[in-house]
Amino acid sequence: MMKKTSLAGDRAEDRLVSKTDRRIRFRGLIDSLEAETIEAQVLASGLGEPYYCGCLGELLAALRGILAAEVKETSFTLPDLFGFSPEELHRQTHNPAASFGLAGHPLPDYRQGSLAARLNTLRAHVREAELYAVRAFCPEAAAGPAEVAARREDLAQALNRLSSALYWLYCRLLSS
């Protein structure tokens, strides 16, 4: 077992691991997403957008659930967000014209405002975390048994759906 130092000290599987461990890197990405989500809530609140502030609170709770599931090595199922199942949010984002009355998939632009820009940035960072989760937790990259890696597909799937949820918020904002 490693001795707790500035380079090792985070627990994984009841042991100390290097801070370069893939699980520790993943946790850091989720920590950053939580911080960015809170910043987006502050922005939404300051702009007088309580609906978006509340929705971002739901996203924050989901990110905290993902982190807890990873740390505790428990499975994770993304809850409904904004009154929709993750699958329904995903479906709606694949057809913004029908779902939001938009002319196709909108491209981010500074003229859409600061909240739209922040939602898009947060969505992009969630996608980065999803891609990292796929790399970090795929069976061939796992340091432990394949069943541990396979069990973490739930986290990658949850992040994929959180990306859809953020795009859903972005499209909703643009359509209002």
TITOR-929556 format. One record per residue: residue number from 1; residue in one letter; z, y, x of N, C-alpha, C in turn. Coordinates in Angstrom, 1 decimal, always signed. Each point is the difference from the previous one (the first is absolute). Example, Ala and Ser with C-alpha at 12.3 -4.5 7.8 and 13.67 -1.06 7.14 Angstrom:
REM residues 2
tifi / lodren / nZ / nY / nX / caZ / caY / caX / cZ / cY / cX
1 / a / +7.8 / -5.7 / +13.2 / +0.0 / +1.2 / -0.9 / +0.0 / +1.2 / +0.9
2 / s / -0.7 / +1.1 / -0.4 / +0.0 / +1.1 / +0.9 / +0.8 / +1.1 / -0.8
This chain:
REM residues 176
tifi / lodren / nZ / nY / nX / caZ / caY / caX / cZ / cY / cX
1 / m / +0.0 / -1.2 / +0.8 / +0.0 / +1.2 / -0.8 / +0.0 / +1.2 / +0.9
2 / m / -0.8 / +1.0 / -0.4 / +0.0 / +1.3 / +0.7 / +1.3 / +0.8 / -0.2
3 / k / +0.3 / +0.8 / +1.0 / +1.1 / +0.9 / -0.1 / -0.5 / +1.3 / -0.6
4 / k / +0.8 / +0.6 / -0.9 / -0.4 / +1.2 / -0.7 / -0.2 / +1.1 / +1.0
5 / t / -1.1 / +0.6 / +0.0 / -0.3 / +1.1 / +0.9 / -0.9 / +1.0 / -0.7
6 / s / -0.5 / +1.1 / +0.7 / -0.9 / +0.9 / -0.7 / -1.3 / -0.6 / -0.2
7 / l / -0.3 / -1.1 / +0.7 / -1.3 / -0.7 / -0.2 / +0.0 / -1.2 / -0.9
8 / a / +1.3 / -0.5 / -0.3 / +0.1 / -1.1 / -0.9 / +1.3 / +0.2 / -0.8
9 / g / -0.1 / -0.3 / -1.2 / +1.2 / +0.3 / -0.8 / -0.2 / -0.2 / -1.5
10 / d / -1.2 / +0.0 / -0.4 / -0.3 / -0.2 / -1.5 / +0.0 / -1.4 / -0.3
11 / r / +0.6 / -0.4 / -1.1 / +0.2 / -1.4 / -0.4 / -1.2 / -0.5 / -0.7
12 / a / -0.4 / -1.2 / +0.3 / -1.0 / -0.7 / -0.7 / +0.4 / -1.5 / +0.1
13 / e / +0.1 / -0.7 / -1.1 / +0.4 / -1.4 / -0.1 / +1.3 / -0.2 / +0.7
14 / d / +1.0 / +0.9 / -0.2 / +1.3 / -0.1 / +0.6 / +0.0 / +0.0 / +1.5
15 / r / -0.9 / +0.7 / +0.6 / +0.0 / +0.1 / +1.4 / -0.5 / +1.4 / +0.4
16 / l / +0.3 / +0.3 / +1.3 / -0.6 / +1.3 / +0.5 / -1.4 / -0.3 / +0.5
17 / v / -0.8 / +1.0 / -0.3 / -1.4 / -0.2 / +0.5 / -0.4 / +1.3 / +0.7
18 / s / -1.1 / -0.1 / +0.7 / -0.5 / +1.2 / +0.7 / -0.5 / +1.0 / -1.0
19 / k / +0.1 / +1.3 / +0.3 / -0.5 / +1.0 / -0.9 / -1.5 / +0.1 / -0.1
20 / t / -0.7 / -0.9 / +0.9 / -1.4 / -0.1 / -0.1 / -0.4 / -1.1 / -0.9
21 / d / +0.9 / -0.7 / -0.6 / -0.3 / -1.1 / -0.9 / -0.8 / +0.5 / -1.2
22 / r / -0.9 / -0.8 / -0.5 / -0.9 / +0.4 / -1.1 / +0.8 / +0.4 / -1.2
23 / r / +1.1 / -0.7 / -0.3 / +0.8 / +0.3 / -1.1 / +0.6 / +1.3 / +0.1
24 / i / +0.5 / +0.4 / +1.2 / +0.6 / +1.3 / +0.2 / -1.0 / +1.1 / -0.2
25 / r / -1.2 / -0.2 / +0.6 / -1.1 / +1.0 / -0.2 / -0.3 / +0.2 / -1.5
26 / f / -0.1 / -1.1 / -0.7 / -0.2 / +0.0 / -1.5 / +1.0 / +0.9 / -0.7
27 / r / +1.3 / -0.3 / +0.4 / +1.1 / +0.7 / -0.6 / -0.1 / +1.5 / +0.3
28 / g / -0.4 / +0.4 / +1.2 / -0.2 / +1.4 / +0.3 / -1.1 / +0.6 / -0.8
29 / l / -1.1 / -0.7 / -0.3 / -1.1 / +0.5 / -0.8 / +0.6 / +0.3 / -1.4
30 / i / +0.8 / -0.9 / -0.5 / +0.5 / +0.2 / -1.4 / +1.0 / +1.1 / +0.0
31 / d / +0.8 / +0.2 / +1.0 / +0.9 / +1.1 / +0.1 / -0.8 / +1.3 / +0.0
32 / s / -1.1 / +0.1 / +0.7 / -0.8 / +1.2 / +0.0 / -0.6 / +0.2 / -1.3
33 / l / -0.5 / -1.0 / -0.7 / -0.5 / +0.2 / -1.4 / +1.0 / +0.5 / -0.9
34 / e / +1.3 / -0.5 / +0.1 / +1.0 / +0.5 / -0.8 / +0.2 / +1.5 / +0.2
35 / a / +0.0 / +0.4 / +1.3 / +0.2 / +1.4 / +0.3 / -1.2 / +0.9 / -0.6
36 / e / -1.2 / -0.5 / +0.2 / -1.1 / +0.7 / -0.5 / +0.0 / +0.1 / -1.6
37 / t / +0.5 / -1.0 / -0.6 / +0.1 / +0.0 / -1.5 / +1.0 / +1.0 / -0.4
38 / i / +1.1 / +0.1 / +0.7 / +1.0 / +1.0 / -0.3 / -0.6 / +1.4 / +0.2
39 / e / -0.7 / +0.2 / +1.1 / -0.7 / +1.3 / +0.2 / -1.0 / +0.3 / -1.2
40 / a / -0.7 / -1.0 / -0.4 / -0.9 / +0.2 / -1.2 / +0.8 / +0.4 / -1.3
41 / q / +1.1 / -0.6 / -0.1 / +0.9 / +0.3 / -1.2 / +0.4 / +1.5 / +0.1
42 / v / +0.4 / +0.4 / +1.2 / +0.5 / +1.4 / +0.2 / -1.2 / +0.9 / -0.4
43 / l / -1.2 / -0.3 / +0.5 / -1.2 / +0.8 / -0.4 / -0.2 / +0.0 / -1.5
44 / a / +0.0 / -1.1 / -0.6 / -0.3 / -0.1 / -1.4 / +1.1 / +0.8 / -0.8
45 / s / +1.2 / -0.1 / +0.4 / +1.1 / +0.7 / -0.7 / -0.2 / +1.5 / +0.2
46 / g / -0.3 / +0.4 / +1.2 / -0.3 / +1.5 / +0.3 / -1.2 / +0.5 / -0.8
47 / l / -0.9 / -0.8 / -0.3 / -1.2 / +0.4 / -0.7 / +0.2 / -0.1 / -1.5
48 / g / +1.2 / -0.4 / -0.5 / +0.3 / -0.1 / -1.4 / -0.7 / -1.2 / -0.6
49 / e / -0.1 / -1.1 / +0.7 / -0.7 / -1.2 / -0.5 / +1.0 / -1.2 / -0.1
50 / p / +0.9 / +0.1 / -1.0 / +1.1 / -1.0 / -0.1 / -0.6 / -1.4 / -0.2
51 / y / -1.1 / -0.1 / -0.7 / -0.6 / -1.4 / -0.3 / -0.3 / -0.7 / +1.4
52 / y / -0.7 / +0.8 / +0.9 / -0.3 / -0.6 / +1.3 / +1.2 / -0.2 / +0.8
53 / c / +1.0 / +0.8 / -0.1 / +1.2 / -0.2 / +0.8 / +0.7 / -1.3 / -0.5
54 / g / +0.0 / -0.2 / -1.3 / +0.6 / -1.3 / -0.5 / -0.9 / -1.2 / +0.4
55 / c / -1.3 / +0.1 / -0.1 / -0.8 / -1.1 / +0.5 / +0.2 / -0.3 / +1.4
56 / l / +0.1 / +1.0 / +0.8 / +0.3 / -0.2 / +1.5 / +1.3 / -0.7 / +0.2
57 / g / +1.0 / +0.3 / -0.9 / +1.3 / -0.6 / +0.1 / -0.2 / -1.5 / -0.3
58 / e / -0.9 / -0.4 / -0.9 / -0.2 / -1.4 / -0.2 / -0.6 / -0.7 / +1.2
59 / l / -1.0 / +0.7 / +0.6 / -0.6 / -0.5 / +1.3 / +1.1 / -0.2 / +1.1
60 / l / +0.9 / +1.0 / +0.1 / +1.0 / +0.0 / +1.0 / +0.9 / -1.3 / -0.3
61 / a / +0.4 / -0.2 / -1.2 / +0.8 / -1.2 / -0.3 / -0.8 / -1.3 / +0.4
62 / a / -1.3 / +0.0 / -0.2 / -0.8 / -1.2 / +0.3 / +0.0 / -0.2 / +1.5
63 / l / -0.2 / +1.1 / +0.8 / +0.1 / -0.1 / +1.4 / +1.3 / -0.5 / +0.5
64 / r / +1.1 / +0.5 / -0.6 / +1.3 / -0.5 / +0.4 / +0.2 / -1.5 / -0.3
65 / g / -0.6 / -0.4 / -1.1 / +0.0 / -1.4 / -0.4 / -0.8 / -0.9 / +1.0
66 / i / -1.1 / +0.5 / +0.5 / -0.8 / -0.7 / +1.0 / +0.8 / -0.1 / +1.3
67 / l / +0.6 / +1.1 / +0.4 / +0.8 / -0.1 / +1.2 / +1.2 / -1.0 / -0.1
68 / a / +0.7 / +0.1 / -1.1 / +1.1 / -0.9 / -0.2 / -0.5 / -1.5 / +0.0
69 / a / -1.1 / -0.3 / -0.7 / -0.5 / -1.3 / +0.0 / -0.4 / -0.5 / +1.4
70 / e / -0.6 / +0.9 / +0.8 / -0.3 / -0.4 / +1.4 / +1.2 / -0.3 / +0.8
71 / v / +1.0 / +0.9 / -0.1 / +1.2 / -0.2 / +0.8 / +0.8 / -1.3 / -0.4
72 / k / +0.1 / -0.2 / -1.3 / +0.8 / -1.1 / -0.6 / -0.9 / -1.3 / +0.0
73 / e / -1.3 / +0.1 / +0.3 / -0.9 / -1.1 / -0.1 / +0.0 / -0.6 / -1.4
74 / t / -0.1 / +0.8 / -1.0 / -0.1 / -0.4 / -1.4 / -1.4 / +0.4 / -0.5
75 / s / -0.4 / -0.6 / -1.0 / -1.4 / +0.3 / -0.6 / +0.1 / +1.3 / -0.7
76 / f / -1.2 / +0.6 / -0.2 / +0.0 / +1.3 / -0.6 / -1.2 / +0.1 / -1.0
77 / t / +0.3 / +0.4 / -1.2 / -1.0 / +0.3 / -1.0 / +0.1 / +1.4 / -0.4
78 / l / -1.1 / +0.7 / +0.1 / -0.1 / +1.4 / -0.3 / +0.2 / +0.2 / -1.5
79 / p / +1.0 / +0.8 / -0.4 / +0.2 / +0.3 / -1.4 / -1.1 / +0.8 / -0.7
80 / d / +0.0 / +0.1 / -1.3 / -0.8 / +1.0 / -0.6 / +0.2 / +1.4 / +0.5
81 / l / -1.0 / +0.8 / +0.1 / +0.1 / +1.4 / +0.4 / -0.6 / +0.9 / -1.0
82 / f / +0.6 / +1.1 / -0.3 / -0.5 / +1.0 / -1.0 / -0.3 / -0.6 / -1.3
83 / g / +0.6 / -1.1 / -0.4 / -0.3 / -0.7 / -1.3 / -1.1 / -1.0 / +0.0
84 / f / -0.5 / -0.3 / +1.2 / -1.2 / -0.9 / +0.1 / +0.4 / -1.1 / +1.0
85 / s / -0.6 / -1.2 / -0.2 / +0.1 / -1.1 / +1.0 / -0.8 / +0.4 / +1.2
86 / p / +0.4 / -0.5 / +1.2 / -0.8 / +0.2 / +1.2 / -1.4 / -0.3 / -0.2
87 / e / -0.3 / -1.1 / -0.7 / -1.4 / -0.4 / -0.2 / -0.8 / +0.9 / -0.9
88 / e / +0.7 / +0.6 / -1.0 / -0.6 / +1.0 / -0.8 / -0.4 / +1.3 / +0.7
89 / l / +1.0 / +0.4 / +0.9 / -0.3 / +1.2 / +0.8 / -1.2 / -0.3 / +0.9
90 / h / +0.0 / -1.2 / +0.6 / -1.1 / -0.3 / +0.9 / -1.3 / +0.0 / -0.8
91 / r / +0.0 / -0.6 / -1.2 / -1.2 / +0.0 / -0.8 / -0.5 / +1.4 / -0.3
92 / q / +0.9 / +0.8 / -0.4 / -0.4 / +1.4 / -0.4 / -0.6 / +0.8 / +1.2
93 / t / +0.5 / -0.3 / +1.2 / -0.5 / +0.8 / +1.1 / -1.4 / -0.5 / +0.4
94 / h / -0.5 / -1.1 / -0.5 / -1.3 / -0.4 / +0.4 / -1.1 / +0.6 / -0.9
95 / n / +0.5 / +0.7 / -1.1 / -1.0 / +0.7 / -0.9 / +0.6 / +1.3 / -0.4
96 / p / +0.1 / +1.0 / +0.9 / +0.6 / +1.3 / -0.3 / -0.8 / +0.7 / -1.1
97 / a / -1.3 / -0.3 / -0.2 / -0.7 / +0.7 / -1.0 / +0.5 / -0.4 / -1.4
98 / a / +0.2 / -1.3 / -0.2 / +0.5 / -0.5 / -1.3 / +1.5 / +0.3 / -0.2
99 / s / +0.8 / -0.1 / +1.1 / +1.4 / +0.1 / +0.0 / +0.5 / +1.4 / -0.1
100 / f / -0.7 / +0.9 / +0.7 / +0.5 / +1.4 / +0.1 / -1.1 / +1.1 / -0.4
101 / g / -1.2 / -0.5 / -0.3 / -1.0 / +1.0 / -0.4 / -0.6 / +0.7 / +1.3
102 / l / +0.2 / -0.5 / +1.1 / -0.5 / +0.6 / +1.3 / -1.5 / -0.5 / +0.2
103 / a / -0.7 / +0.7 / +0.7 / -1.4 / -0.4 / +0.3 / +0.0 / -0.9 / +1.2
104 / g / +0.4 / -1.2 / -0.1 / +0.0 / -0.9 / +1.1 / +1.3 / +0.1 / +0.8
105 / h / +0.0 / -0.6 / +1.2 / +1.2 / +0.0 / +0.9 / +0.0 / +1.4 / +0.7
106 / p / +1.1 / +0.8 / -0.3 / +0.1 / +1.3 / +0.6 / +0.2 / -0.1 / +1.6
107 / l / -0.6 / +0.9 / +0.6 / +0.2 / +0.2 / +1.5 / +1.1 / +1.1 / +0.2
108 / p / +0.9 / -0.3 / +0.9 / +1.1 / +1.0 / +0.2 / -0.6 / +1.3 / +0.6
109 / d / +0.5 / +1.1 / -0.5 / -0.4 / +1.3 / +0.4 / +1.1 / +1.0 / +0.0
110 / y / +0.1 / +0.9 / +0.9 / +1.1 / +1.0 / +0.0 / +0.1 / +0.8 / -1.2
111 / r / -1.1 / +0.2 / -0.7 / +0.1 / +0.8 / -1.3 / +0.7 / -0.7 / -1.1
112 / q / +0.3 / -1.3 / +0.2 / +0.8 / -0.7 / -1.1 / +1.4 / +0.3 / +0.1
113 / g / +0.5 / +0.7 / +1.0 / +1.4 / +0.4 / +0.1 / +0.8 / -0.8 / +0.9
114 / s / +1.2 / +0.5 / +0.2 / +1.0 / -0.6 / +0.9 / +0.5 / -1.3 / -0.4
115 / l / +0.3 / -0.2 / -1.3 / +0.5 / -1.3 / -0.5 / -1.1 / -1.1 / +0.1
116 / a / -1.2 / +0.3 / -0.4 / -1.1 / -0.9 / +0.1 / -0.1 / -0.5 / +1.5
117 / a / +0.0 / +1.0 / +0.9 / -0.1 / -0.3 / +1.4 / +1.1 / -0.9 / +0.5
118 / r / +1.2 / +0.3 / -0.5 / +1.2 / -0.8 / +0.4 / -0.1 / -1.4 / -0.5
119 / l / -0.4 / -0.1 / -1.3 / -0.2 / -1.4 / -0.6 / -1.0 / -0.8 / +0.8
120 / n / -1.1 / +0.7 / +0.4 / -1.0 / -0.7 / +0.7 / +0.5 / -0.4 / +1.4
121 / t / +0.7 / +0.8 / +0.7 / +0.5 / -0.3 / +1.3 / +1.0 / -1.2 / -0.1
122 / l / +0.9 / +0.1 / -1.0 / +0.9 / -1.1 / -0.2 / -0.7 / -1.3 / -0.3
123 / r / -1.0 / +0.0 / -0.8 / -0.8 / -1.2 / -0.3 / -0.7 / -0.5 / +1.2
124 / a / -0.5 / +0.8 / +0.9 / -0.6 / -0.5 / +1.2 / +1.0 / -0.6 / +0.9
125 / h / +1.2 / +0.5 / +0.1 / +1.1 / -0.6 / +0.8 / +0.5 / -1.3 / -0.6
126 / v / +0.0 / -0.1 / -1.3 / +0.4 / -1.3 / -0.6 / -1.1 / -1.0 / +0.4
127 / r / -1.3 / +0.4 / +0.0 / -1.0 / -1.0 / +0.4 / +0.1 / -0.4 / +1.4
128 / e / +0.4 / +0.9 / +0.9 / +0.3 / -0.4 / +1.4 / +1.1 / -1.0 / +0.1
129 / a / +1.1 / +0.2 / -0.8 / +1.1 / -0.9 / +0.0 / -0.5 / -1.4 / -0.5
130 / e / -0.8 / +0.0 / -1.1 / -0.5 / -1.2 / -0.5 / -0.8 / -0.8 / +1.0
131 / l / -0.9 / +0.7 / +0.7 / -0.8 / -0.7 / +1.1 / +0.9 / -0.5 / +1.1
132 / y / +1.0 / +0.8 / +0.3 / +0.9 / -0.5 / +1.0 / +0.8 / -1.3 / -0.5
133 / a / +0.4 / +0.0 / -1.2 / +0.7 / -1.1 / -0.6 / -0.9 / -1.3 / +0.1
134 / v / -1.3 / +0.2 / -0.3 / -0.9 / -1.1 / +0.0 / -0.1 / -0.6 / +1.4
135 / r / -0.1 / +0.9 / +1.0 / -0.1 / -0.4 / +1.4 / +1.4 / -0.6 / +0.5
136 / a / +1.1 / +0.6 / -0.4 / +1.3 / -0.4 / +0.5 / +0.5 / -1.3 / -0.6
137 / f / -0.4 / -0.2 / -1.2 / +0.6 / -1.2 / -0.7 / -1.0 / -1.1 / -0.3
138 / c / -1.2 / +0.1 / +0.6 / -0.9 / -1.2 / -0.3 / +0.5 / -1.2 / +0.9
139 / p / -0.3 / -1.2 / -0.5 / +0.5 / -1.2 / +0.7 / -0.3 / +0.0 / +1.5
140 / e / -1.2 / +0.3 / +0.4 / -0.3 / -0.1 / +1.4 / +0.7 / +1.0 / +0.9
141 / a / +0.5 / +1.1 / -0.6 / +0.7 / +1.0 / +0.8 / +1.6 / -0.2 / -0.1
142 / a / +0.4 / -0.8 / -0.9 / +1.5 / -0.2 / -0.2 / +0.6 / -0.7 / +1.1
143 / a / +1.2 / +0.5 / +0.4 / +0.8 / -0.6 / +1.0 / +0.7 / -1.2 / -0.5
144 / g / +0.3 / +0.0 / -1.3 / +0.7 / -1.1 / -0.6 / -0.9 / -1.0 / -0.7
145 / p / +0.6 / -0.8 / -0.9 / -0.8 / -1.0 / -0.7 / -1.0 / +0.7 / -1.0
146 / a / -1.1 / -0.7 / -0.3 / -1.0 / +0.6 / -0.8 / +0.5 / +0.3 / -1.4
147 / e / +1.0 / -0.7 / -0.5 / +0.5 / +0.3 / -1.4 / +0.6 / +1.4 / +0.0
148 / v / +0.6 / +0.4 / +1.1 / +0.6 / +1.4 / +0.1 / -1.1 / +1.0 / -0.1
149 / a / -1.1 / -0.2 / +0.7 / -1.1 / +0.9 / +0.0 / -0.6 / +0.1 / -1.4
150 / a / -0.3 / -1.2 / -0.5 / -0.6 / -0.1 / -1.3 / +0.8 / +0.7 / -1.1
151 / r / +1.3 / -0.1 / +0.1 / +0.9 / +0.6 / -1.0 / -0.2 / +1.6 / +0.0
152 / r / -0.4 / +0.5 / +1.1 / -0.1 / +1.5 / +0.2 / -1.3 / +0.5 / -0.6
153 / e / -0.9 / -0.8 / -0.5 / -1.2 / +0.5 / -0.7 / +0.4 / +0.8 / -1.2
154 / d / +1.2 / -0.2 / -0.5 / +0.5 / +0.8 / -1.1 / +0.2 / +1.4 / +0.4
155 / l / +0.4 / +0.3 / +1.2 / +0.1 / +1.4 / +0.4 / -1.3 / +0.7 / +0.2
156 / a / -1.0 / -0.7 / +0.6 / -1.3 / +0.5 / +0.1 / -0.6 / +0.3 / -1.4
157 / q / +0.1 / -0.9 / -0.9 / -0.5 / +0.2 / -1.3 / +0.7 / +1.1 / -0.7
158 / a / +1.3 / +0.2 / +0.1 / +0.7 / +1.1 / -0.6 / -0.5 / +1.3 / +0.6
159 / l / -0.2 / +0.1 / +1.3 / -0.5 / +1.2 / +0.6 / -1.4 / +0.3 / -0.5
160 / n / -0.8 / -1.0 / -0.2 / -1.4 / +0.2 / -0.5 / +0.1 / +0.6 / -1.4
161 / r / +0.9 / -0.4 / -0.8 / +0.2 / +0.5 / -1.4 / +0.6 / +1.4 / +0.0
162 / l / +0.9 / +0.3 / +1.0 / +0.6 / +1.3 / +0.2 / -1.1 / +1.0 / +0.3
163 / s / -1.0 / -0.4 / +0.8 / -1.1 / +0.8 / +0.3 / -0.8 / +0.3 / -1.2
164 / s / -0.2 / -1.0 / -0.9 / -0.7 / +0.2 / -1.3 / +0.8 / +1.0 / -0.8
165 / a / +1.3 / -0.2 / +0.0 / +0.9 / +0.9 / -0.8 / -0.1 / +1.5 / +0.4
166 / l / -0.1 / +0.2 / +1.3 / -0.1 / +1.4 / +0.5 / -1.4 / +0.5 / -0.3
167 / y / -1.0 / -0.8 / +0.1 / -1.4 / +0.4 / -0.4 / +0.0 / +0.3 / -1.5
168 / w / +0.7 / -0.8 / -0.8 / +0.1 / +0.3 / -1.5 / +0.6 / +1.4 / -0.2
169 / l / +1.1 / +0.3 / +0.7 / +0.7 / +1.3 / -0.1 / -1.0 / +1.1 / +0.4
170 / y / -0.7 / -0.2 / +1.1 / -1.0 / +1.0 / +0.4 / -1.0 / +0.2 / -1.0
171 / c / -0.6 / -1.0 / -0.6 / -1.0 / +0.1 / -1.0 / +0.5 / +0.7 / -1.3
172 / r / +1.2 / -0.4 / -0.3 / +0.7 / +0.6 / -1.2 / +0.2 / +1.5 / +0.2
173 / l / +0.4 / +0.4 / +1.2 / +0.2 / +1.4 / +0.3 / -1.3 / +0.8 / -0.1
174 / l / -1.1 / -0.6 / +0.6 / -1.3 / +0.7 / +0.0 / -0.5 / +0.1 / -1.5
175 / s / +0.3 / -0.9 / -0.8 / -0.5 / +0.0 / -1.4 / +0.8 / +0.9 / -0.9
176 / s / +1.2 / +0.5 / +0.4 / +0.8 / +0.8 / -0.8 / -0.4 / +1.5 / +0.0
